[in-house]
Amino acid sequence: MIITAVLAVQICVPPPAALGDVLWFVGKSPEDDTATSLCVMSTSAEADRFTSLRMLAGPPQAIAANSSTVWIAPPAHGRGGDSVSLLAIRADWDPRLETWMTKPATGMDRLPAVDLGGVDRLIASPQGPIIIGGGSGDRMVAVLRRGQWQRLADLPVAEPVHGAIDAGGDLIVLAGGEGDAVIWRCEIDGGGWEETPLRMEGDPRDLLALETGVLVGSQVDGNIRAVGFLQGDAVVPWIRLDDVLSDTQLLGSATDLMLYRLRDGTPSIAFIDQATGGADPWRAVSPASGIRAWSIVISVFIALAVVFVLFIGRGTTPDRIPEGLAVAPLLRRVLAFGIDLAPGVLVGVLVMDVTAIDVVSAAVTGPIPSTAILLLVLAAVTAVWGILWEALGRRATPGKRAMRLITASTRGGAIGLWQILVRNLLRGAIVLAPPIAIIVVLTPTGQSLGDVVAGTIVLIHDRSE
C-alpha cells in the first residue's frame, strides 16, 4: 500500500522532534543552556551540525513537520492554557550563503487560535496541521483548512495516545498499552471513528507513514524497538533495533527514516536503511558555529561608538551652518546611502555568485560566519566608492548628488583627504553593524559616527539656491 502523506510527530519526554525535508527538534540554546531553542539540520548523510533558529518561551506541547515547514504548539500557560495558536515556520538552506533562510510559512508566523482543551498530538499533513486535544475523556479534534479550523468527530479515547498520522486522507491514531493496543481511523473530510484492536508485540510507541506503508513501533524488553508494517488488525514484523530506550523517537518522512534521542542535552541520530532495515551507528550532532563572537564584537563597538558621540564627540558640532545650506534631513541621507550601496551590491552579485536580494538580506540579518565575507565585500566597496567620489573634489557621492547633499568640514571649508578616509571607512562599518546608524539621531546636527570622528557634516542646498 502506498501512503502519500508524511509523518505526524511523536511526542515524548524529552522535548520532541519532527522530520520533514529537514530535521526539526527542540533543545537547549547553544548560547544559553537555560533557554529552549528551535533547532534545524539537514538530513543528508554527511550532516553533523544543527542550527539554532529561534528562542522559544519553553518546551512546546508538540511539533510536527511537512516538507520544509514546521508547526509548533507553544507551552500551555495557566490562564487560557487550553487555547493554542500554532507557530508556523519555513526554513530553506541557501547553499550560496551557507545559512538557513527562515520565514513565516503562511504570511504570518501565528495561526488562528483554537480551543481543544490543550494539545495531545499535532499531526502534519500536506494540506495543513491537525490537532488532537488533551483531556481525560473524549478528545476534540480539529484540522486547519483554508486558514480556518474545522472540527472533526471527537476521538473516543481516554487511554494514552502514542501517535497519529494523516494517511492519504484518513486520520489514524495509535492508542492503548501493551496487550490492548488499538488503532482508530477517521476520514478527515468527515465521518466517525472506527476502532480496530491491534495484535502486536510490546508496548506501542510509534506510528508514522512512509511511501511503502504505515509503520508501528513498540518497546520490547526495555532497550529493543520492534518495528513492523500495519496490515489490517496486525503488525507484520520488519526489524528489531537494539540500544533503543523508551525516550528514543522513531521519525520518518517520504524519503527518510531515522532514530532521534536527546541525552544530557546532546542530540544524536541514527539513520535506518529502508531497503535492508539496518540502522547506522548513533551519531551525536553539535551546533554550527554561532554568531556569539560576532555579536559581542559588534555590541562592544556600538557601545563604544555611542559613548564617544555622547561624551567626546560633541566638540565636532559646527558653530554655524554656512548660508544657503541646512542640515540634511534623515530621509534624504538614508536614500542617498541606499543609492551608494548599489555598487557594493553589484560587486557582491558578480564576485560571490549571489542575487541582489541575497546581499540585501545578509545586510539586514547582520554579520554571521556564513555571510561575513559577503558583508566585508559590501562594506569595502561602499567605503572605496565614497572615498573616490569625495576625493575628486565634488564633496558628494552620486547618492548625495541625487539628493542635493554635500559633505563639509565642521571647521569650515572643504574636507581634507584624511577626513574623507576616516568618515568613509567608518561609513562602511555601518554595513557590518547597522545599529551604529542610530548615532545620527543622537547628535544635534545629524552626524554619523564617521562624521563625528572626522569632523564633518552632511548638508543640503536650500531650494532657493
MILOSE-107540 format. One record per residue (C-alpha): residue number from 1; residue in three letters; x, y, z. Coordinates in steps of 0.5 Angstrom, whole numbers. Layout:
   nr  rest      u      v      w
  NUM   ALA      X      Y      Z
...
This chain:
   nr  rest      u      v      w
    1   MET      0      0      0
    2   ILE      3      7     -2
    3   ILE      2     12      3
    4   THR      2     19      0
    5   ALA      2     23      7
    6   VAL      8     25     11
    7   LEU      9     23     19
    8   ALA      6     26     25
    9   VAL     10     28     30
   10   GLN     12     23     36
   11   ILE     11     27     43
   12   CYS     15     24     49
   13   VAL     20     27     54
   14   PRO     25     30     53
   15   PRO     22     35     48
   16   PRO     20     33     41
   17   ALA     23     32     34
   18   ALA     20     32     28
   19   LEU     22     30     21
   20   GLY     20     33     14
   21   ASP     25     35      9
   22   VAL     30     37     15
   23   LEU     30     35     22
   24   TRP     27     40     27
   25   PHE     28     39     34
   26   VAL     27     43     41
   27   GLY     33     43     46
   28   LYS     38     48     50
   29   SER     40     54     46
   30   PRO     48     53     45
   31   GLU     49     60     47
   32   ASP     44     60     54
   33   ASP     43     53     56
   34   THR     38     55     61
   35   ALA     34     57     55
   36   THR     29     53     50
   37   SER     31     53     43
   38   LEU     28     51     36
   39   CYS     34     48     32
   40   VAL     34     45     25
   41   MET     39     41     21
   42   SER     40     38     14
   43   THR     38     30     13
   44   SER     44     29      9
   45   ALA     48     23     11
   46   GLU     54     28     12
   47   ALA     50     33     16
   48   ASP     53     33     23
   49   ARG     51     40     25
   50   PHE     45     44     27
   51   THR     43     51     27
   52   SER     39     54     33
   53   LEU     34     58     29
   54   ARG     30     62     35
   55   MET     29     62     42
   56   LEU     22     59     45
   57   ALA     18     61     51
   58   GLY     19     54     54
   59   PRO     19     47     52
   60   PRO     13     46     47
   61   GLN      7     42     48
   62   ALA      8     39     41
   63   ILE     12     40     34
   64   ALA     10     37     27
   65   ALA     14     38     20
   66   ASN     12     37     13
   67   SER     17     39      7
   68   SER     20     45     10
   69   THR     15     47     14
   70   VAL     14     46     22
   71   TRP      8     47     26
   72   ILE     10     49     34
   73   ALA      5     48     39
   74   PRO      7     53     45
   75   PRO      8     51     52
   76   ALA      1     52     56
   77   HIS      0     57     61
   78   GLY     -4     58     67
   79   ARG    -10     62     64
   80   GLY    -12     61     58
   81   GLY     -8     55     57
   82   ASP    -13     51     53
   83   SER    -13     55     47
   84   VAL     -7     55     43
   85   SER     -4     59     37
   86   LEU      1     55     33
   87   LEU      7     58     31
   88   ALA      9     56     23
   89   ILE     16     57     20
   90   ARG     19     55     14
   91   ALA     27     54     13
   92   ASP     31     53      7
   93   TRP     38     52      6
   94   ASP     42     57      2
   95   PRO     48     54     -1
   96   ARG     51     60     -3
   97   LEU     50     64      3
   98   GLU     51     57      7
   99   THR     46     59     12
  100   TRP     38     58     14
  101   MET     33     63     11
  102   THR     27     63     15
  103   LYS     20     66     14
  104   PRO     13     65     16
  105   ALA     10     59     13
  106   THR      3     63     12
  107   GLY      5     70     11
  108   MET      4     71     19
  109   ASP      8     66     24
  110   ARG      2     65     28
  111   LEU     -4     61     26
  112   PRO    -11     63     29
  113   ALA    -12     60     36
  114   VAL    -16     54     37
  115   ASP    -19     51     44
  116   LEU    -19     44     44
  117   GLY    -17     43     52
  118   GLY    -10     43     50
  119   VAL     -5     39     45
  120   ASP     -4     32     46
  121   ARG     -2     31     39
  122   LEU      0     35     33
  123   ILE      0     32     26
  124   ALA      3     34     20
  125   SER     -1     34     13
  126   PRO      0     37      6
  127   GLN     -6     41      7
  128   GLY     -4     43     14
  129   PRO     -4     42     21
  130   ILE     -9     37     25
  131   ILE     -9     38     33
  132   ILE    -12     32     38
  133   GLY    -14     36     44
  134   GLY    -12     34     51
  135   GLY    -16     32     57
  136   SER    -18     25     60
  137   GLY    -24     24     57
  138   ASP    -26     24     49
  139   ARG    -21     28     45
  140   MET    -23     34     41
  141   VAL    -20     34     34
  142   ALA    -19     40     29
  143   VAL    -16     41     22
  144   LEU    -14     47     19
  145   ARG    -17     48     12
  146   ARG    -16     55      8
  147   GLY    -14     59     14
  148   GLN    -20     56     19
  149   TRP    -20     51     24
  150   GLN    -25     46     23
  151   ARG    -28     41     28
  152   LEU    -28     33     27
  153   ALA    -31     28     31
  154   ASP    -29     27     38
  155   LEU    -24     22     39
  156   PRO    -27     17     44
  157   VAL    -20     15     47
  158   ALA    -19     16     55
  159   GLU    -12     12     55
  160   PRO     -5     15     52
  161   VAL     -5     16     45
  162   HIS      2     14     42
  163   GLY      2     17     35
  164   ALA     -2     20     30
  165   ILE     -2     21     22
  166   ASP     -5     23     16
  167   ALA     -5     17     11
  168   GLY     -8     19      5
  169   GLY    -14     23      8
  170   ASP    -15     18     13
  171   LEU    -13     20     20
  172   ILE    -10     14     24
  173   VAL     -9     14     32
  174   LEU     -5      9     36
  175   ALA     -7      9     43
  176   GLY     -7      4     49
  177   GLY     -2      0     52
  178   GLU      2     -7     52
  179   GLY     -3    -12     50
  180   ASP     -9     -8     49
  181   ALA     -7     -3     43
  182   VAL    -12      0     39
  183   ILE    -12      3     32
  184   TRP    -17      9     31
  185   ARG    -19     11     24
  186   CYS    -23     17     21
  187   GLU    -24     20     15
  188   ILE    -21     28     15
  189   ASP    -27     30     10
  190   GLY    -32     27     15
  191   GLY    -35     21     19
  192   GLY    -34     18     25
  193   TRP    -28     14     28
  194   GLU    -27      6     27
  195   GLU    -24      2     33
  196   THR    -19     -4     31
  197   PRO    -16     -8     37
  198   LEU     -9     -9     35
  199   ARG     -5    -15     35
  200   MET      3    -13     36
  201   GLU      9    -15     41
  202   GLY     11    -10     46
  203   ASP      9     -3     49
  204   PRO      6      1     43
  205   ARG     11      7     42
  206   ASP     11     10     35
  207   LEU      6     11     29
  208   LEU      9     14     22
  209   ALA      7     14     15
  210   LEU     12     12      9
  211   GLU     11     12      2
  212   THR     12      4      3
  213   GLY      6      4      8
  214   VAL      5      5     16
  215   LEU     10      3     21
  216   VAL      8      2     28
  217   GLY     14      2     33
  218   SER     14     -2     40
  219   GLN     18     -2     46
  220   VAL     21     -9     48
  221   ASP     25    -12     53
  222   GLY     27     -5     56
  223   ASN     32     -3     50
  224   ILE     29     -6     44
  225   ARG     25     -2     39
  226   ALA     21     -7     35
  227   VAL     18     -4     28
  228   GLY     13     -7     23
  229   PHE      8     -5     18
  230   LEU      1     -4     20
  231   GLN     -4     -9     16
  232   GLY    -11    -10     18
  233   ASP    -11    -11     25
  234   ALA     -4    -14     26
  235   VAL      3    -11     26
  236   VAL      8    -15     21
  237   PRO     15    -15     24
  238   TRP     20    -12     20
  239   ILE     26    -10     24
  240   ARG     29    -10     31
  241   LEU     33     -4     34
  242   ASP     38     -5     39
  243   ASP     40      0     44
  244   VAL     34      4     44
  245   LEU     31      6     50
  246   SER     24      9     51
  247   ASP     26     16     50
  248   THR     28     15     43
  249   GLN     24     17     38
  250   LEU     23     14     31
  251   LEU     22     19     26
  252   GLY     20     18     18
  253   SER     18     22     12
  254   ALA     17     21      5
  255   THR     25     19      4
  256   ASP     28     18     11
  257   LEU     27     14     17
  258   MET     31     15     23
  259   LEU     32     15     30
  260   TYR     33     21     35
  261   ARG     35     22     42
  262   LEU     37     27     47
  263   ARG     42     25     52
  264   ASP     45     30     57
  265   GLY     43     36     52
  266   THR     46     33     47
  267   PRO     42     30     41
  268   SER     44     24     37
  269   ILE     41     21     31
  270   ALA     42     14     27
  271   PHE     39     13     20
  272   ILE     35      7     18
  273   ASP     36      4     11
  274   GLN     29      3      9
  275   ALA     32     -3      4
  276   THR     35     -7      9
  277   GLY     33     -5     15
  278   GLY     40     -4     18
  279   ALA     41      2     23
  280   ASP     47      6     23
  281   PRO     51      7     29
  282   TRP     49     13     33
  283   ARG     52     20     31
  284   ALA     52     26     36
  285   VAL     51     33     33
  286   SER     53     39     35
  287   PRO     51     46     34
  288   ALA     54     50     28
  289   SER     59     56     29
  290   GLY     54     61     32
  291   ILE     54     69     32
  292   ARG     56     70     39
  293   ALA     63     72     38
  294   TRP     61     77     32
  295   SER     55     79     37
  296   ILE     60     81     43
  297   VAL     65     85     38
  298   ILE     59     89     35
  299   SER     56     90     41
  300   VAL     62     93     44
  301   PHE     64     97     38
  302   ILE     57    100     38
  303   ALA     57    102     46
  304   LEU     64    105     45
  305   ALA     61    109     39
  306   VAL     55    112     43
  307   VAL     60    113     49
  308   PHE     65    117     44
  309   VAL     59    121     41
  310   LEU     55    123     47
  311   PHE     62    125     52
  312   ILE     67    126     47
  313   GLY     65    128     40
  314   ARG     60    134     42
  315   GLY     66    139     40
  316   THR     66    137     33
  317   THR     59    140     32
  318   PRO     60    146     28
  319   ASP     59    153     31
  320   ARG     54    155     25
  321   ILE     52    153     18
  322   PRO     54    156     12
  323   GLU     49    161      9
  324   GLY     45    157      3
  325   LEU     46    151      7
  326   ALA     42    147     12
  327   VAL     43    140     16
  328   ALA     41    134     11
  329   PRO     34    131     13
  330   LEU     35    124     16
  331   LEU     30    121     10
  332   ARG     35    124      4
  333   ARG     41    121      8
  334   VAL     38    114      8
  335   LEU     36    115      1
  336   ALA     43    117     -1
  337   PHE     46    112      3
  338   GLY     42    107     -1
  339   ILE     44    109     -8
  340   ASP     51    109     -6
  341   LEU     50    102     -3
  342   ALA     49    100    -11
  343   PRO     56     99    -13
  344   GLY     57     94     -7
  345   VAL     51     90     -8
  346   LEU     53     89    -16
  347   VAL     60     87    -14
  348   GLY     58     82     -9
  349   VAL     53     79    -14
  350   LEU     59     79    -19
  351   VAL     64     76    -14
  352   MET     60     72     -9
  353   ASP     55     69    -14
  354   VAL     49     71    -10
  355   THR     43     75    -12
  356   ALA     42     82    -10
  357   ILE     36     80     -5
  358   ASP     41     75     -2
  359   VAL     46     81     -1
  360   VAL     41     86      2
  361   SER     38     80      6
  362   ALA     45     79      9
  363   ALA     46     86     11
  364   VAL     39     86     14
  365   THR     41     80     18
  366   GLY     47     82     20
  367   PRO     54     79     21
  368   ILE     54     72     22
  369   PRO     60     67     20
  370   SER     57     65     13
  371   THR     56     72     11
  372   ALA     62     75     14
  373   ILE     66     75      7
  374   LEU     60     78      3
  375   LEU     59     83      8
  376   LEU     66     85      8
  377   VAL     66     86      1
  378   LEU     60     90      1
  379   ALA     63     95      7
  380   ALA     70     95      3
  381   VAL     66     97     -4
  382   THR     62    102      0
  383   ALA     68    105      3
  384   VAL     72    106     -3
  385   TRP     66    108     -7
  386   GLY     65    114     -2
  387   ILE     73    116     -2
  388   LEU     74    116     -9
  389   TRP     68    121    -11
  390   GLU     69    125     -5
  391   ALA     77    126     -6
  392   LEU     75    128    -13
  393   GLY     73    135    -10
  394   ARG     66    134    -11
  395   ARG     65    133     -4
  396   ALA     59    129     -6
  397   THR     58    121     -8
  398   PRO     53    120    -13
  399   GLY     48    119     -8
  400   LYS     49    125     -4
  401   ARG     49    129    -11
  402   ALA     42    126    -13
  403   MET     39    128     -6
  404   ARG     43    135     -7
  405   LEU     47    134     -1
  406   ILE     55    135      0
  407   THR     60    134      6
  408   ALA     63    140      9
  409   SER     68    141     15
  410   THR     66    143     22
  411   ARG     71    148     22
  412   GLY     69    151     15
  413   GLY     72    150      8
  414   ALA     73    144      4
  415   ILE     74    137      7
  416   GLY     81    134      7
  417   LEU     84    128      5
  418   TRP     84    125     12
  419   GLN     77    127     14
  420   ILE     75    123      7
  421   LEU     79    117      9
  422   VAL     76    117     16
  423   ARG     69    118     15
  424   ASN     68    113      9
  425   LEU     72    108     13
  426   LEU     67    108     19
  427   ARG     61    109     14
  428   GLY     63    102     11
  429   ALA     62    100     18
  430   ILE     55    101     18
  431   VAL     54     95     13
  432   LEU     57     91     19
  433   ALA     53     94     24
  434   PRO     47     97     22
  435   PRO     45     99     29
  436   ILE     51    104     29
  437   ALA     47    109     25
  438   ILE     43    111     31
  439   ILE     48    115     32
  440   VAL     45    120     27
  441   VAL     39    122     32
  442   LEU     44    122     38
  443   THR     48    128     35
  444   PRO     44    135     35
  445   THR     46    136     27
  446   GLY     45    129     25
  447   GLN     52    127     24
  448   SER     54    120     24
  449   LEU     60    116     27
  450   GLY     64    118     21
  451   ASP     62    125     21
  452   VAL     64    126     29
  453   VAL     71    122     29
  454   ALA     73    126     22
  455   GLY     70    133     24
  456   THR     65    133     18
  457   ILE     58    135     17
  458   VAL     53    133     11
  459   LEU     49    139      9
  460   ILE     43    140      4
  461   HIS     43    146     -1
  462   ASP     37    150      0
  463   ARG     31    150     -5
  464   SER     32    158     -6
  465   GLU     39    157     -8
